[in-house]
């Protein structure tokens, strides 16, 4: 399905559509009361940060080397949140399990 979408739209456009959709979902979740997010992918993380209008973040507890919990004001939703932004090159195999188990930093 991914290959078909990339063939029809081009890889860059298909990726951009997915990033935009995830960013909108993240904003909707925060507007509905979710206060902890884990976002994977460098470009996707950037899209989510922009959609939430996170202009500053405090760095908190480290989940894995290079991946800390952060806290900040999601201005687009008017809410303090905890967020972990994980690029593809960081984090162990059990990263998500441990991140969810850690409970996230307090925003």
C-alpha positions in Angstrom: 0.0 0.0 0.0 2.9 2.3 0.8 4.5 1.6 -2.5 1.3 2.2 -4.4 0.8 5.6 -2.6 4.3 6.6 -3.3 4.0 5.6 -7.0 0.8 7.6 -7.4 1.8 10.7 -5.3 5.5 10.6 -5.2 7.4 9.6 -2.0 7.8 13.1 -0.7 4.2 14.0 -1.1 3.0 10.7 0.4 5.3 11.2 3.4 4.1 14.8 3.8 0.5 13.7 3.9 1.2 11.1 6.6 3.2 13.7 8.7 0.4 16.2 8.4 -2.2 13.6 9.4 -0.3 12.6 12.4 0.3 16.2 13.4 -3.5 16.9 13.2 -4.2 13.7 15.2 -1.7 14.8 17.9 -3.4 18.3 18.1 -6.8 16.8 18.3 -5.7 14.4 21.1 -4.2 17.3 23.1 -7.3 19.4 22.6 -9.3 16.4 24.0 -7.3 16.1 27.1 -4.3 13.9 26.3 -1.2 15.3 28.1 1.5 12.8 27.1 2.7 12.0 23.6 5.4 9.9 22.1 6.2 10.8 18.5 8.5 8.7 16.3 10.3 10.0 13.2 12.3 13.2 12.8 10.0 14.9 10.2 6.9 13.7 11.9 8.2 15.1 15.2 8.8 18.4 13.6 5.3 18.4 12.1 3.7 17.6 15.5 5.8 20.3 17.3 4.6 22.9 14.7 1.0 21.8 14.8 1.0 22.0 18.6 2.9 25.4 18.5 5.4 24.2 21.0 7.9 27.1 21.1 9.9 26.1 24.2 10.4 22.8 26.0 12.0 21.9 29.3 14.2 18.8 29.0 13.3 16.1 31.6 14.1 12.5 32.4 16.0 10.5 29.8 14.2 7.5 28.3 17.1 6.3 26.2 20.3 8.1 25.2 19.3 11.0 23.0 15.6 10.7 23.8 14.3 12.6 26.9 10.9 13.4 28.1 10.2 17.1 27.5 7.6 19.4 28.9 6.0 22.5 27.3 3.0 24.5 26.5 1.1 23.3 23.4 -0.1 26.8 22.5 -2.4 25.6 19.8 -4.3 23.6 22.4 -3.7 25.8 25.4 -2.4 22.9 27.4 0.8 21.9 29.2 2.0 18.5 27.9 4.8 15.9 28.2 6.3 14.8 24.9 9.0 12.5 23.7 10.4 13.1 20.2 12.2 10.1 18.9 14.0 10.1 15.6 14.5 6.8 13.8 18.2 6.5 14.9 17.6 6.6 18.6 16.1 4.3 21.2 16.4 0.6 22.0 14.1 -2.1 20.7 11.9 -1.8 23.8 11.8 2.0 23.8 8.1 2.4 23.5 7.3 -0.1 26.2 9.7 1.6 28.6 8.6 5.1 27.6 4.9 4.3 28.3 5.9 2.5 31.5 7.9 5.5 32.7 4.8 7.6 32.8 6.4 10.6 31.1 7.6 13.7 32.8 5.2 15.9 34.6 4.3 18.9 32.4 
